[in-house]
Amino acid sequence: MAANWYGYDFMVGDIIRHSGITTDPDRREREHKARWPGGRLVVVRRGMTEAQARQWEASKKKTITPKR
């Protein structure tokens, strides 16, 4: 069982705009920067299996900023 999943927060300034999981933090950062230029991805959990990552994601309070 590969433990190559990451939990992350995408921050703009000190505000979390999105939280999620990925196996490729660099790609996800590029994707989120298209919506929130100037933001940064902060890895908050690493070394999780997919099941652990999905459980972590489900436990997070959803903080997605609506599109304008």
N, C-alpha and C positions, 0 to 999 in steps of 0.2 A: 504494500500500500504506500504510494508516494505521498510524502508530506511536503508538497511544493506549493501550497496555497498561502496567500497573504490576505490579511484583513487590513483595510486602509481607510483613512479619512482624507478627503480632498479639501484643502483649506484655501480660503482667500482671506488674507490677513489672518485674524485670529478666529474667523468664523468657519465652522465646518459646513461646506455646501453639499457634500455627499459622502456617504460611507458605503463601502462595498467590499467584495472579495475578488481576487484575480490570481492568475498564475503568472501574469506578466505586468508588473507594476509600471514599467517604462511606457508600455503601450497604453495602459489605462490613463496615465498622466497626460499623454499627448491627446487622447480622446477628450478628457475633461477640460483641458486647456482650450479646446475649440469653443467650448461653451463659456468657460470662466478664465479668460486670459489673465495671466499674472498669478494664477493659483499654483499650488504645489501639492503633490501627493505625499502623505506621511504614512509609512507602514507602521501599524500599531500591533499587529500580530503576524508571526511568520512560522513556517514549519508545520502547517496544519494539513491534515488530509482534507479531501473535498467535503466529506461528511462533517468534520469539525468546523470547516470554514462556513458551510451553510448554516450550521447551528449557531455559530458566532454571529453571522449576518442577521439571522432571524431574531436574535436577542437584542440587537442594536435598535435604539430609537431611530426612526426614520427622519432624516434631516435633509431631504432633497428640497432645494430651492425651486419654486415654480418658474417656468419659462415666462419671459415678458413679451 
